């Protein structure tokens, strides 16, 4: 059986399990019923990145099961085992049972605050490998402090523990470790509650929301972030976090292909950004009008509205973002690369990927979607027009 026929049968089986007719499924992904029939019979391939993602989401299949190659699997994040060991260490637990067994002293609040700022800065600069080298010590230190600091300092240590797990969550989600990211997000939420910091609880919900979307729990993510947003409406000081929660809602609604909901959440996020009047980075959320526009571009691509995505993306003034927000800048190039690929403007797509790589090699190397896009481009490679495609794919570990 050929690869194309195998993929077609996989789609047909999943469609029938979901109780969908060919007419319904083809309509959901914006294609004709005859097109889907040909795909399921193995007479044609699915080579559109947006359609592949739509089919994967609707049918509950991994994207790599709908592509001819399975080389798009995430490159292994070397720091993941060390982070996992730190999270599973339960250092100092015996002293919590019997204080006479306590050893050593906890790290100072000043050092922890400094290190958390540094690690978050490295994350937003997409230096994920260096973040991964620093996180294990930070995790162990905040766990110990939250258990063994003097009673009067426990809330402060719980606050720092929550902030540590925020960065752990976002990093692990970016590098293809969503299950471990979920554990970190859950711990950040518990620590924020222990610290009695309502705003920090909302930030934890913001981080957890993106993880749940990555785990295909979009309805759960949407319900959670909207509940958190409703609780923040009455506090002007929480506007950046409120706006950031609406951006999670945008991502969740786009993943569920709910165009009306996306437009509504974008409007609410835009209103918060306009009220603030500047791009901010409270709790490392990078919220402001620029990030709202970036999410608008990403959502447009999910709906296949590539002309709008390109128009909005190319007109973005990224200089409004703080210097350290490398990931946000690179994301625009990655989204434009996807949009150009849908138009089959492969040379422009490769150029955007190269710009993203120049900004953030690690985002291209670890990100699932850049790797999927590179695989798609390789399948229809025309070396004369895209001479840099194969070297880029090699650097990303695909070929």
Order of alpha helices (4+ residues) and beta strands (2+ residues): alpha-alpha-alpha-alpha-alpha-alpha-alpha-alpha-alpha-alpha-alpha-alpha-alpha-alpha-alpha-alpha-alpha-alpha-alpha-alpha-alpha
